[in-house]
Amino acid sequence: MHAHKARYTDSEAAAIAVDLTETADAHASIAGRLTALGHGTPARAWHESAARLRRYAAAARQGGEHLTAMVNGQ
């Protein structure tokens, strides 16, 4: 059985980039709050999540072809 590979248009990628950026900002905020409370380990996990989301958002801003390649591990 073959897994379905995602394909994104430029307009879909642009919309996804906005959502990913907003989510990354939320994850970074959570990381900051956890850091302020002295919870370093979970804060790092949220920070890493924000960074990963920002990488996907950057690919999405470059267009559907770039997002498609990143999502499909290419």
N, CA, C and O atoms as a Tripos MOL2 file, in Angstrom:
@<TRIPOS>MOLECULE
protein
  296   295    74     0     0
PROTEIN
NO_CHARGES

@<TRIPOS>ATOM
      1 N           0.8390   -1.1610    0.0000 N.3       1 MET1
      2 CA          0.0000    0.0000    0.0000 C.3       1 MET1
      3 C           0.8960    1.2400    0.0000 C.2       1 MET1
      4 O           1.8890    1.2930    0.7260 O.2       1 MET1
      5 N           0.5440    2.2290   -0.8110 N.am      2 HIS2
      6 CA          1.3050    3.4610   -0.9090 C.3       2 HIS2
      7 C           0.6020    4.5710   -0.1370 C.2       2 HIS2
      8 O          -0.6130    4.7460   -0.2270 O.2       2 HIS2
      9 N           1.3890    5.3030    0.6110 N.am      3 ALA3
     10 CA          0.8290    6.4400    1.3540 C.3       3 ALA3
     11 C           0.5710    7.5880    0.3810 C.2       3 ALA3
     12 O           1.3230    7.7970   -0.5700 O.2       3 ALA3
     13 N          -0.4850    8.3120    0.6340 N.am      4 HIS4
     14 CA         -0.8090    9.4830   -0.1780 C.3       4 HIS4
     15 C           0.1700   10.5950    0.1550 C.2       4 HIS4
     16 O           0.3710   10.9300    1.3220 O.2       4 HIS4
     17 N           0.7750   11.1610   -0.8710 N.am      5 LYS5
     18 CA          1.7020   12.2750   -0.6530 C.3       5 LYS5
     19 C           0.9520   13.5880   -0.8130 C.2       5 LYS5
     20 O           0.1830   13.7730   -1.7560 O.2       5 LYS5
     21 N           1.1890   14.4820    0.1130 N.am      6 ALA6
     22 CA          0.5310   15.7860    0.0980 C.3       6 ALA6
     23 C           1.0480   16.6220   -1.0660 C.2       6 ALA6
     24 O           2.2160   16.5330   -1.4460 O.2       6 ALA6
     25 N           0.1570   17.4330   -1.6220 N.am      7 ARG7
     26 CA          0.5210   18.4130   -2.6560 C.3       7 ARG7
     27 C          -0.2110   19.7030   -2.3370 C.2       7 ARG7
     28 O          -1.4150   19.6950   -2.0790 O.2       7 ARG7
     29 N           0.5130   20.8090   -2.3530 N.am      8 TYR8
     30 CA         -0.0650   22.0980   -1.9970 C.3       8 TYR8
     31 C           0.0920   23.0920   -3.1400 C.2       8 TYR8
     32 O           1.1240   23.1260   -3.8110 O.2       8 TYR8
     33 N          -0.9280   23.8900   -3.3500 N.am      9 THR9
     34 CA         -0.8380   24.9850   -4.3040 C.3       9 THR9
     35 C          -0.1810   26.1650   -3.5930 C.2       9 THR9
     36 O          -0.0370   26.1680   -2.3700 O.2       9 THR9
     37 N           0.2150   27.1640   -4.3760 N.am     10 ASP10
     38 CA          0.8120   28.3520   -3.7740 C.3      10 ASP10
     39 C          -0.1680   29.0620   -2.8480 C.2      10 ASP10
     40 O           0.2230   29.5420   -1.7840 O.2      10 ASP10
     41 N          -1.4400   29.1360   -3.2420 N.am     11 SER11
     42 CA         -2.4190   29.8300   -2.3840 C.3      11 SER11
     43 C          -2.6780   29.0380   -1.1040 C.2      11 SER11
     44 O          -2.8360   29.6320   -0.0380 O.2      11 SER11
     45 N          -2.7230   27.7240   -1.1900 N.am     12 GLU12
     46 CA         -2.8770   26.9100    0.0280 C.3      12 GLU12
     47 C          -1.6700   27.0950    0.9380 C.2      12 GLU12
     48 O          -1.8110   27.2440    2.1520 O.2      12 GLU12
     49 N          -0.4880   27.0840    0.3410 N.am     13 ALA13
     50 CA          0.7420   27.2420    1.1260 C.3      13 ALA13
     51 C           0.7780   28.5980    1.8250 C.2      13 ALA13
     52 O           1.2090   28.6910    2.9740 O.2      13 ALA13
     53 N           0.3290   29.6470    1.1430 N.am     14 ALA14
     54 CA          0.3210   30.9810    1.7550 C.3      14 ALA14
     55 C          -0.5860   31.0150    2.9790 C.2      14 ALA14
     56 O          -0.2250   31.5820    4.0100 O.2      14 ALA14
     57 N          -1.7680   30.4060    2.8620 N.am     15 ALA15
     58 CA         -2.6980   30.3600    3.9990 C.3      15 ALA15
     59 C          -2.1270   29.5110    5.1320 C.2      15 ALA15
     60 O          -2.2530   29.8660    6.3040 O.2      15 ALA15
     61 N          -1.5150   28.4190    4.7880 N.am     16 ILE16
     62 CA         -0.9200   27.5320    5.7900 C.3      16 ILE16
     63 C           0.2310   28.2440    6.5000 C.2      16 ILE16
     64 O           0.4080   28.0840    7.7070 O.2      16 ILE16
     65 N           1.0110   29.0280    5.7590 N.am     17 ALA17
     66 CA          2.1300   29.7670    6.3640 C.3      17 ALA17
     67 C           1.6390   30.6870    7.4690 C.2      17 ALA17
     68 O           2.2700   30.7940    8.5200 O.2      17 ALA17
     69 N           0.5060   31.3560    7.2310 N.am     18 VAL18
     70 CA         -0.0660   32.2480    8.2540 C.3      18 VAL18
     71 C          -0.4440   31.4460    9.4950 C.2      18 VAL18
     72 O          -0.1140   31.8330   10.6160 O.2      18 VAL18
     73 N          -1.1340   30.3320    9.2900 N.am     19 ASP19
     74 CA         -1.5590   29.5000   10.4240 C.3      19 ASP19
     75 C          -0.3630   28.9330   11.1800 C.2      19 ASP19
     76 O          -0.3480   28.9270   12.4110 O.2      19 ASP19
     77 N           0.6310   28.4600   10.4490 N.am     20 LEU20
     78 CA          1.8160   27.9010   11.1020 C.3      20 LEU20
     79 C           2.5520   28.9570   11.9180 C.2      20 LEU20
     80 O           3.0310   28.6770   13.0170 O.2      20 LEU20
     81 N           2.6400   30.1600   11.3850 N.am     21 THR21
     82 CA          3.3120   31.2470   12.1060 C.3      21 THR21
     83 C           2.5670   31.5940   13.3850 C.2      21 THR21
     84 O           3.1820   31.7840   14.4350 O.2      21 THR21
     85 N           1.2450   31.6770   13.2990 N.am     22 GLU22
     86 CA          0.4450   31.9630   14.5000 C.3      22 GLU22
     87 C           0.6120   30.8600   15.5400 C.2      22 GLU22
     88 O           0.7230   31.1430   16.7330 O.2      22 GLU22
     89 N           0.6300   29.6200   15.1000 N.am     23 THR23
     90 CA          0.7970   28.5030   16.0290 C.3      23 THR23
     91 C           2.1960   28.5140   16.6310 C.2      23 THR23
     92 O           2.3650   28.2450   17.8210 O.2      23 THR23
     93 N           3.1930   28.8250   15.8180 N.am     24 ALA24
     94 CA          4.5710   28.9170   16.3310 C.3      24 ALA24
     95 C           4.6790   30.0010   17.3900 C.2      24 ALA24
     96 O           5.3470   29.8200   18.4080 O.2      24 ALA24
     97 N           4.0200   31.1310   17.1470 N.am     25 ASP25
     98 CA          4.0250   32.2080   18.1380 C.3      25 ASP25
     99 C           3.3890   31.7530   19.4550 C.2      25 ASP25
    100 O           3.8780   32.0890   20.5340 O.2      25 ASP25
    101 N           2.3110   30.9950   19.3620 N.am     26 ALA26
    102 CA          1.6450   30.4780   20.5650 C.3      26 ALA26
    103 C           2.5610   29.5070   21.3040 C.2      26 ALA26
    104 O           2.6500   29.5470   22.5310 O.2      26 ALA26
    105 N           3.2400   28.6400   20.5620 N.am     27 HIS27
    106 CA          4.1440   27.6760   21.2010 C.3      27 HIS27
    107 C           5.3090   28.3990   21.8670 C.2      27 HIS27
    108 O           5.7390   28.0180   22.9560 O.2      27 HIS27
    109 N           5.8200   29.4420   21.2160 N.am     28 ALA28
    110 CA          6.9130   30.2180   21.8030 C.3      28 ALA28
    111 C           6.4480   30.9200   23.0780 C.2      28 ALA28
    112 O           7.2040   31.0260   24.0430 O.2      28 ALA28
    113 N           5.2120   31.3940   23.0780 N.am     29 SER29
    114 CA          4.6600   32.0380   24.2720 C.3      29 SER29
    115 C           4.5690   31.0480   25.4330 C.2      29 SER29
    116 O           4.9130   31.3730   26.5690 O.2      29 SER29
    117 N           4.1100   29.8580   25.1360 N.am     30 ILE30
    118 CA          4.0320   28.8170   26.1710 C.3      30 ILE30
    119 C           5.4250   28.5120   26.6990 C.2      30 ILE30
    120 O           5.6220   28.3710   27.9050 O.2      30 ILE30
    121 N           6.3930   28.4110   25.7870 N.am     31 ALA31
    122 CA          7.7730   28.1560   26.2010 C.3      31 ALA31
    123 C           8.2660   29.2530   27.1300 C.2      31 ALA31
    124 O           8.9180   28.9700   28.1350 O.2      31 ALA31
    125 N           7.9640   30.4900   26.8070 N.am     32 GLY32
    126 CA          8.3770   31.6070   27.6490 C.3      32 GLY32
    127 C           7.7470   31.5490   29.0270 C.2      32 GLY32
    128 O           8.4110   31.8020   30.0320 O.2      32 GLY32
    129 N           6.4780   31.2180   29.0740 N.am     33 ARG33
    130 CA          5.7980   31.1140   30.3750 C.3      33 ARG33
    131 C           6.3870   29.9940   31.2120 C.2      33 ARG33
    132 O           6.6030   30.1530   32.4140 O.2      33 ARG33
    133 N           6.6460   28.8610   30.5730 N.am     34 LEU34
    134 CA          7.2240   27.7300   31.3060 C.3      34 LEU34
    135 C           8.6300   28.0610   31.8000 C.2      34 LEU34
    136 O           9.0100   27.6930   32.9110 O.2      34 LEU34
    137 N           9.3920   28.7550   30.9670 N.am     35 THR35
    138 CA         10.7320   29.1630   31.3710 C.3      35 THR35
    139 C          10.6570   30.0770   32.5940 C.2      35 THR35
    140 O          11.4170   29.9160   33.5490 O.2      35 THR35
    141 N           9.7360   31.0310   32.5540 N.am     36 ALA36
    142 CA          9.5700   31.9740   33.6730 C.3      36 ALA36
    143 C           9.1940   31.2520   34.9620 C.2      36 ALA36
    144 O           9.5260   31.7040   36.0580 O.2      36 ALA36
    145 N           8.5020   30.1330   34.8210 N.am     37 LEU37
    146 CA          8.0990   29.3520   35.9900 C.3      37 LEU37
    147 C           9.1790   28.3600   36.4200 C.2      37 LEU37
    148 O           9.0170   27.6460   37.4100 O.2      37 LEU37
    149 N          10.2830   28.3200   35.6670 N.am     38 GLY38
    150 CA         11.3800   27.4270   36.0290 C.3      38 GLY38
    151 C          11.2320   26.0130   35.5100 C.2      38 GLY38
    152 O          11.8950   25.1050   36.0110 O.2      38 GLY38
    153 N          10.3910   25.8040   34.5350 N.am     39 HIS39
    154 CA         10.1660   24.4730   33.9640 C.3      39 HIS39
    155 C          10.9340   24.3430   32.6540 C.2      39 HIS39
    156 O          10.3530   24.3940   31.5690 O.2      39 HIS39
    157 N          12.2380   24.1750   32.7710 N.am     40 GLY40
    158 CA         13.1170   24.1860   31.6120 C.3      40 GLY40
    159 C          12.8870   23.0850   30.6060 C.2      40 GLY40
    160 O          12.9010   23.3380   29.4010 O.2      40 GLY40
    161 N          12.6750   21.8660   31.0730 N.am     41 THR41
    162 CA         12.5310   20.7440   30.1390 C.3      41 THR41
    163 C          11.2930   20.8860   29.2620 C.2      41 THR41
    164 O          11.4130   20.7930   28.0410 O.2      41 THR41
    165 N          10.1110   21.1050   29.8280 N.am     42 PRO42
    166 CA          8.9590   21.2860   28.9380 C.3      42 PRO42
    167 C           9.0680   22.5640   28.1020 C.2      42 PRO42
    168 O           8.5700   22.6190   26.9770 O.2      42 PRO42
    169 N           9.7140   23.5830   28.6520 N.am     43 ALA43
    170 CA          9.8940   24.8190   27.8890 C.3      43 ALA43
    171 C          10.7140   24.5520   26.6320 C.2      43 ALA43
    172 O          10.4010   25.0760   25.5630 O.2      43 ALA43
    173 N          11.7490   23.7470   26.7550 N.am     44 ARG44
    174 CA         12.5690   23.3990   25.5860 C.3      44 ARG44
    175 C          11.7470   22.6610   24.5420 C.2      44 ARG44
    176 O          11.9010   22.9040   23.3450 O.2      44 ARG44
    177 N          10.8810   21.7690   24.9810 N.am     45 ALA45
    178 CA         10.0430   21.0220   24.0320 C.3      45 ALA45
    179 C           9.1250   21.9710   23.2600 C.2      45 ALA45
    180 O           8.9600   21.8290   22.0480 O.2      45 ALA45
    181 N           8.5270   22.9410   23.9620 N.am     46 TRP46
    182 CA          7.6550   23.9150   23.2960 C.3      46 TRP46
    183 C           8.4670   24.8170   22.3820 C.2      46 TRP46
    184 O           8.0010   25.1780   21.3020 O.2      46 TRP46
    185 N           9.6600   25.1820   22.7920 N.am     47 HIS47
    186 CA         10.5310   26.0180   21.9690 C.3      47 HIS47
    187 C          10.9190   25.2730   20.6840 C.2      47 HIS47
    188 O          10.8970   25.8480   19.5960 O.2      47 HIS47
    189 N          11.2710   23.9950   20.8210 N.am     48 GLU48
    190 CA         11.6190   23.1840   19.6480 C.3      48 GLU48
    191 C          10.4290   23.0530   18.7030 C.2      48 GLU48
    192 O          10.5920   23.0870   17.4840 O.2      48 GLU48
    193 N           9.2450   22.9060   19.2630 N.am     49 SER49
    194 CA          8.0410   22.8380   18.4490 C.3      49 SER49
    195 C           7.8420   24.1320   17.6740 C.2      49 SER49
    196 O           7.5130   24.1070   16.4880 O.2      49 SER49
    197 N           8.0390   25.2570   18.3390 N.am     50 ALA50
    198 CA          7.9030   26.5600   17.6710 C.3      50 ALA50
    199 C           8.9130   26.6790   16.5330 C.2      50 ALA50
    200 O           8.5760   27.1540   15.4480 O.2      50 ALA50
    201 N          10.1300   26.2570   16.7750 N.am     51 ALA51
    202 CA         11.1690   26.3310   15.7440 C.3      51 ALA51
    203 C          10.8140   25.4510   14.5470 C.2      51 ALA51
    204 O          10.9980   25.8590   13.4010 O.2      51 ALA51
    205 N          10.3120   24.2640   14.8050 N.am     52 ARG52
    206 CA          9.9210   23.3490   13.7260 C.3      52 ARG52
    207 C           8.7790   23.9550   12.9060 C.2      52 ARG52
    208 O           8.7900   23.9060   11.6760 O.2      52 ARG52
    209 N           7.7980   24.5230   13.6030 N.am     53 LEU53
    210 CA          6.6750   25.1670   12.9060 C.3      53 LEU53
    211 C           7.1620   26.3420   12.0630 C.2      53 LEU53
    212 O           6.6560   26.5640   10.9630 O.2      53 LEU53
    213 N           8.1320   27.0890   12.5630 N.am     54 ARG54
    214 CA          8.6660   28.2180   11.7950 C.3      54 ARG54
    215 C           9.3900   27.7360   10.5310 C.2      54 ARG54
    216 O           9.3390   28.4010    9.4960 O.2      54 ARG54
    217 N          10.0620   26.5850   10.6140 N.am     55 ARG55
    218 CA         10.7100   26.0380    9.4170 C.3      55 ARG55
    219 C           9.6660   25.6650    8.3650 C.2      55 ARG55
    220 O           9.8530   25.9300    7.1770 O.2      55 ARG55
    221 N           8.5670   25.0470    8.8060 N.am     56 TYR56
    222 CA          7.4970   24.7100    7.8670 C.3      56 TYR56
    223 C           6.8480   25.9720    7.3090 C.2      56 TYR56
    224 O           6.5210   26.0250    6.1230 O.2      56 TYR56
    225 N           6.6590   26.9810    8.1430 N.am     57 ALA57
    226 CA          6.0700   28.2400    7.6790 C.3      57 ALA57
    227 C           6.9690   28.8970    6.6370 C.2      57 ALA57
    228 O           6.4820   29.4410    5.6460 O.2      57 ALA57
    229 N           8.2740   28.8470    6.8590 N.am     58 ALA58
    230 CA          9.2090   29.4340    5.8940 C.3      58 ALA58
    231 C           9.1100   28.7130    4.5570 C.2      58 ALA58
    232 O           9.1110   29.3530    3.5050 O.2      58 ALA58
    233 N           9.0260   27.4050    4.5880 N.am     59 ALA59
    234 CA          8.8670   26.6400    3.3440 C.3      59 ALA59
    235 C           7.5480   26.9980    2.6710 C.2      59 ALA59
    236 O           7.4890   27.1470    1.4500 O.2      59 ALA59
    237 N           6.4920   27.1340    3.4660 N.am     60 ALA60
    238 CA          5.1810   27.4670    2.9130 C.3      60 ALA60
    239 C           5.1900   28.8480    2.2700 C.2      60 ALA60
    240 O           4.5410   29.0560    1.2450 O.2      60 ALA60
    241 N           5.9160   29.7930    2.8590 N.am     61 ARG61
    242 CA          5.9950   31.1380    2.2750 C.3      61 ARG61
    243 C           6.7140   31.1200    0.9270 C.2      61 ARG61
    244 O           6.5060   32.0100    0.1010 O.2      61 ARG61
    245 N           7.5550   30.1170    0.7010 N.am     62 GLN62
    246 CA          8.2630   29.9990   -0.5720 C.3      62 GLN62
    247 C           7.3730   29.3970   -1.6570 C.2      62 GLN62
    248 O           7.7280   29.4210   -2.8360 O.2      62 GLN62
    249 N           6.2210   28.8580   -1.2630 N.am     63 GLY63
    250 CA          5.2740   28.3490   -2.2520 C.3      63 GLY63
    251 C           4.9050   26.8930   -2.0330 C.2      63 GLY63
    252 O           5.5080   26.1790   -1.2310 O.2      63 GLY63
    253 N           3.9040   26.4900   -2.7690 N.am     64 GLY64
    254 CA          3.3660   25.1410   -2.6320 C.3      64 GLY64
    255 C           4.3760   24.0450   -2.9050 C.2      64 GLY64
    256 O           4.3770   23.0160   -2.2300 O.2      64 GLY64
    257 N           5.2320   24.2590   -3.8860 N.am     65 GLU65
    258 CA          6.2340   23.2430   -4.2240 C.3      65 GLU65
    259 C           7.1860   23.0090   -3.0570 C.2      65 GLU65
    260 O           7.5430   21.8680   -2.7640 O.2      65 GLU65
    261 N           7.5950   24.0820   -2.3930 N.am     66 HIS66
    262 CA          8.5150   23.9700   -1.2530 C.3      66 HIS66
    263 C           7.8450   23.2910   -0.0640 C.2      66 HIS66
    264 O           8.4340   22.4180    0.5740 O.2      66 HIS66
    265 N           6.6130   23.6960    0.2300 N.am     67 LEU67
    266 CA          5.8910   23.0670    1.3400 C.3      67 LEU67
    267 C           5.6600   21.6010    1.0540 C.2      67 LEU67
    268 O           5.8490   20.7550    1.9270 O.2      67 LEU67
    269 N           5.2480   21.2950   -0.1740 N.am     68 THR68
    270 CA          5.0300   19.8990   -0.5650 C.3      68 THR68
    271 C           6.2810   19.0660   -0.3360 C.2      68 THR68
    272 O           6.2100   17.9710    0.2230 O.2      68 THR68
    273 N           7.4200   19.5790   -0.7650 N.am     69 ALA69
    274 CA          8.6790   18.8460   -0.6060 C.3      69 ALA69
    275 C           9.0010   18.6250    0.8670 C.2      69 ALA69
    276 O           9.4140   17.5320    1.2560 O.2      69 ALA69
    277 N           8.8160   19.6520    1.6860 N.am     70 MET70
    278 CA          9.1460   19.5230    3.1090 C.3      70 MET70
    279 C           8.2140   18.5280    3.7950 C.2      70 MET70
    280 O           8.6670   17.6700    4.5520 O.2      70 MET70
    281 N           6.9280   18.6400    3.5360 N.am     71 VAL71
    282 CA          5.9500   17.7490    4.1730 C.3      71 VAL71
    283 C           6.2070   16.2970    3.7780 C.2      71 VAL71
    284 O           6.0270   15.3820    4.5820 O.2      71 VAL71
    285 N           6.6260   16.1000    2.5420 N.am     72 ASN72
    286 CA          6.8640   14.7380    2.0530 C.3      72 ASN72
    287 C           8.2900   14.2650    2.2960 C.2      72 ASN72
    288 O           8.6930   13.2140    1.7960 O.2      72 ASN72
    289 N           9.0640   15.0500    3.0740 N.am     73 GLY73
    290 CA         10.3990   14.6270    3.4650 C.3      73 GLY73
    291 C          11.4080   14.6380    2.3440 C.2      73 GLY73
    292 O          12.3320   13.8250    2.3160 O.2      73 GLY73
    293 N          11.2310   15.5530    1.4290 N.am     74 GLN74
    294 CA         12.1700   15.6150    0.2810 C.3      74 GLN74
    295 C          13.1180   16.7730    0.4250 C.2      74 GLN74
    296 O          13.9730   16.9830   -0.4360 O.2      74 GLN74
@<TRIPOS>BOND
     1     1     2 1
     2     2     3 1
     3     3     4 2
     4     3     5 am
     5     5     6 1
     6     6     7 1
     7     7     8 2
     8     7     9 am
     9     9    10 1
    10    10    11 1
    11    11    12 2
    12    11    13 am
    13    13    14 1
    14    14    15 1
    15    15    16 2
    16    15    17 am
    17    17    18 1
    18    18    19 1
    19    19    20 2
    20    19    21 am
    21    21    22 1
    22    22    23 1
    23    23    24 2
    24    23    25 am
    25    25    26 1
    26    26    27 1
    27    27    28 2
    28    27    29 am
    29    29    30 1
    30    30    31 1
    31    31    32 2
    32    31    33 am
    33    33    34 1
    34    34    35 1
    35    35    36 2
    36    35    37 am
    37    37    38 1
    38    38    39 1
    39    39    40 2
    40    39    41 am
    41    41    42 1
    42    42    43 1
    43    43    44 2
    44    43    45 am
    45    45    46 1
    46    46    47 1
    47    47    48 2
    48    47    49 am
    49    49    50 1
    50    50    51 1
    51    51    52 2
    52    51    53 am
    53    53    54 1
    54    54    55 1
    55    55    56 2
    56    55    57 am
    57    57    58 1
    58    58    59 1
    59    59    60 2
    60    59    61 am
    61    61    62 1
    62    62    63 1
    63    63    64 2
    64    63    65 am
    65    65    66 1
    66    66    67 1
    67    67    68 2
    68    67    69 am
    69    69    70 1
    70    70    71 1
    71    71    72 2
    72    71    73 am
    73    73    74 1
    74    74    75 1
    75    75    76 2
    76    75    77 am
    77    77    78 1
    78    78    79 1
    79    79    80 2
    80    79    81 am
    81    81    82 1
    82    82    83 1
    83    83    84 2
    84    83    85 am
    85    85    86 1
    86    86    87 1
    87    87    88 2
    88    87    89 am
    89    89    90 1
    90    90    91 1
    91    91    92 2
    92    91    93 am
    93    93    94 1
    94    94    95 1
    95    95    96 2
    96    95    97 am
    97    97    98 1
    98    98    99 1
    99    99   100 2
   100    99   101 am
   101   101   102 1
   102   102   103 1
   103   103   104 2
   104   103   105 am
   105   105   106 1
   106   106   107 1
   107   107   108 2
   108   107   109 am
   109   109   110 1
   110   110   111 1
   111   111   112 2
   112   111   113 am
   113   113   114 1
   114   114   115 1
   115   115   116 2
   116   115   117 am
   117   117   118 1
   118   118   119 1
   119   119   120 2
   120   119   121 am
   121   121   122 1
   122   122   123 1
   123   123   124 2
   124   123   125 am
   125   125   126 1
   126   126   127 1
   127   127   128 2
   128   127   129 am
   129   129   130 1
   130   130   131 1
   131   131   132 2
   132   131   133 am
   133   133   134 1
   134   134   135 1
   135   135   136 2
   136   135   137 am
   137   137   138 1
   138   138   139 1
   139   139   140 2
   140   139   141 am
   141   141   142 1
   142   142   143 1
   143   143   144 2
   144   143   145 am
   145   145   146 1
   146   146   147 1
   147   147   148 2
   148   147   149 am
   149   149   150 1
   150   150   151 1
   151   151   152 2
   152   151   153 am
   153   153   154 1
   154   154   155 1
   155   155   156 2
   156   155   157 am
   157   157   158 1
   158   158   159 1
   159   159   160 2
   160   159   161 am
   161   161   162 1
   162   162   163 1
   163   163   164 2
   164   163   165 am
   165   165   166 1
   166   166   167 1
   167   167   168 2
   168   167   169 am
   169   169   170 1
   170   170   171 1
   171   171   172 2
   172   171   173 am
   173   173   174 1
   174   174   175 1
   175   175   176 2
   176   175   177 am
   177   177   178 1
   178   178   179 1
   179   179   180 2
   180   179   181 am
   181   181   182 1
   182   182   183 1
   183   183   184 2
   184   183   185 am
   185   185   186 1
   186   186   187 1
   187   187   188 2
   188   187   189 am
   189   189   190 1
   190   190   191 1
   191   191   192 2
   192   191   193 am
   193   193   194 1
   194   194   195 1
   195   195   196 2
   196   195   197 am
   197   197   198 1
   198   198   199 1
   199   199   200 2
   200   199   201 am
   201   201   202 1
   202   202   203 1
   203   203   204 2
   204   203   205 am
   205   205   206 1
   206   206   207 1
   207   207   208 2
   208   207   209 am
   209   209   210 1
   210   210   211 1
   211   211   212 2
   212   211   213 am
   213   213   214 1
   214   214   215 1
   215   215   216 2
   216   215   217 am
   217   217   218 1
   218   218   219 1
   219   219   220 2
   220   219   221 am
   221   221   222 1
   222   222   223 1
   223   223   224 2
   224   223   225 am
   225   225   226 1
   226   226   227 1
   227   227   228 2
   228   227   229 am
   229   229   230 1
   230   230   231 1
   231   231   232 2
   232   231   233 am
   233   233   234 1
   234   234   235 1
   235   235   236 2
   236   235   237 am
   237   237   238 1
   238   238   239 1
   239   239   240 2
   240   239   241 am
   241   241   242 1
   242   242   243 1
   243   243   244 2
   244   243   245 am
   245   245   246 1
   246   246   247 1
   247   247   248 2
   248   247   249 am
   249   249   250 1
   250   250   251 1
   251   251   252 2
   252   251   253 am
   253   253   254 1
   254   254   255 1
   255   255   256 2
   256   255   257 am
   257   257   258 1
   258   258   259 1
   259   259   260 2
   260   259   261 am
   261   261   262 1
   262   262   263 1
   263   263   264 2
   264   263   265 am
   265   265   266 1
   266   266   267 1
   267   267   268 2
   268   267   269 am
   269   269   270 1
   270   270   271 1
   271   271   272 2
   272   271   273 am
   273   273   274 1
   274   274   275 1
   275   275   276 2
   276   275   277 am
   277   277   278 1
   278   278   279 1
   279   279   280 2
   280   279   281 am
   281   281   282 1
   282   282   283 1
   283   283   284 2
   284   283   285 am
   285   285   286 1
   286   286   287 1
   287   287   288 2
   288   287   289 am
   289   289   290 1
   290   290   291 1
   291   291   292 2
   292   291   293 am
   293   293   294 1
   294   294   295 1
   295   295   296 2
@<TRIPOS>SUBSTRUCTURE
     1 MET1         2 RESIDUE 1 A MET
     2 HIS2         6 RESIDUE 1 A HIS
     3 ALA3        10 RESIDUE 1 A ALA
     4 HIS4        14 RESIDUE 1 A HIS
     5 LYS5        18 RESIDUE 1 A LYS
     6 ALA6        22 RESIDUE 1 A ALA
     7 ARG7        26 RESIDUE 1 A ARG
     8 TYR8        30 RESIDUE 1 A TYR
     9 THR9        34 RESIDUE 1 A THR
    10 ASP10       38 RESIDUE 1 A ASP
    11 SER11       42 RESIDUE 1 A SER
    12 GLU12       46 RESIDUE 1 A GLU
    13 ALA13       50 RESIDUE 1 A ALA
    14 ALA14       54 RESIDUE 1 A ALA
    15 ALA15       58 RESIDUE 1 A ALA
    16 ILE16       62 RESIDUE 1 A ILE
    17 ALA17       66 RESIDUE 1 A ALA
    18 VAL18       70 RESIDUE 1 A VAL
    19 ASP19       74 RESIDUE 1 A ASP
    20 LEU20       78 RESIDUE 1 A LEU
    21 THR21       82 RESIDUE 1 A THR
    22 GLU22       86 RESIDUE 1 A GLU
    23 THR23       90 RESIDUE 1 A THR
    24 ALA24       94 RESIDUE 1 A ALA
    25 ASP25       98 RESIDUE 1 A ASP
    26 ALA26      102 RESIDUE 1 A ALA
    27 HIS27      106 RESIDUE 1 A HIS
    28 ALA28      110 RESIDUE 1 A ALA
    29 SER29      114 RESIDUE 1 A SER
    30 ILE30      118 RESIDUE 1 A ILE
    31 ALA31      122 RESIDUE 1 A ALA
    32 GLY32      126 RESIDUE 1 A GLY
    33 ARG33      130 RESIDUE 1 A ARG
    34 LEU34      134 RESIDUE 1 A LEU
    35 THR35      138 RESIDUE 1 A THR
    36 ALA36      142 RESIDUE 1 A ALA
    37 LEU37      146 RESIDUE 1 A LEU
    38 GLY38      150 RESIDUE 1 A GLY
    39 HIS39      154 RESIDUE 1 A HIS
    40 GLY40      158 RESIDUE 1 A GLY
    41 THR41      162 RESIDUE 1 A THR
    42 PRO42      166 RESIDUE 1 A PRO
    43 ALA43      170 RESIDUE 1 A ALA
    44 ARG44      174 RESIDUE 1 A ARG
    45 ALA45      178 RESIDUE 1 A ALA
    46 TRP46      182 RESIDUE 1 A TRP
    47 HIS47      186 RESIDUE 1 A HIS
    48 GLU48      190 RESIDUE 1 A GLU
    49 SER49      194 RESIDUE 1 A SER
    50 ALA50      198 RESIDUE 1 A ALA
    51 ALA51      202 RESIDUE 1 A ALA
    52 ARG52      206 RESIDUE 1 A ARG
    53 LEU53      210 RESIDUE 1 A LEU
    54 ARG54      214 RESIDUE 1 A ARG
    55 ARG55      218 RESIDUE 1 A ARG
    56 TYR56      222 RESIDUE 1 A TYR
    57 ALA57      226 RESIDUE 1 A ALA
    58 ALA58      230 RESIDUE 1 A ALA
    59 ALA59      234 RESIDUE 1 A ALA
    60 ALA60      238 RESIDUE 1 A ALA
    61 ARG61      242 RESIDUE 1 A ARG
    62 GLN62      246 RESIDUE 1 A GLN
    63 GLY63      250 RESIDUE 1 A GLY
    64 GLY64      254 RESIDUE 1 A GLY
    65 GLU65      258 RESIDUE 1 A GLU
    66 HIS66      262 RESIDUE 1 A HIS
    67 LEU67      266 RESIDUE 1 A LEU
    68 THR68      270 RESIDUE 1 A THR
    69 ALA69      274 RESIDUE 1 A ALA
    70 MET70      278 RESIDUE 1 A MET
    71 VAL71      282 RESIDUE 1 A VAL
    72 ASN72      286 RESIDUE 1 A ASN
    73 GLY73      290 RESIDUE 1 A GLY
    74 GLN74      294 RESIDUE 1 A GLN
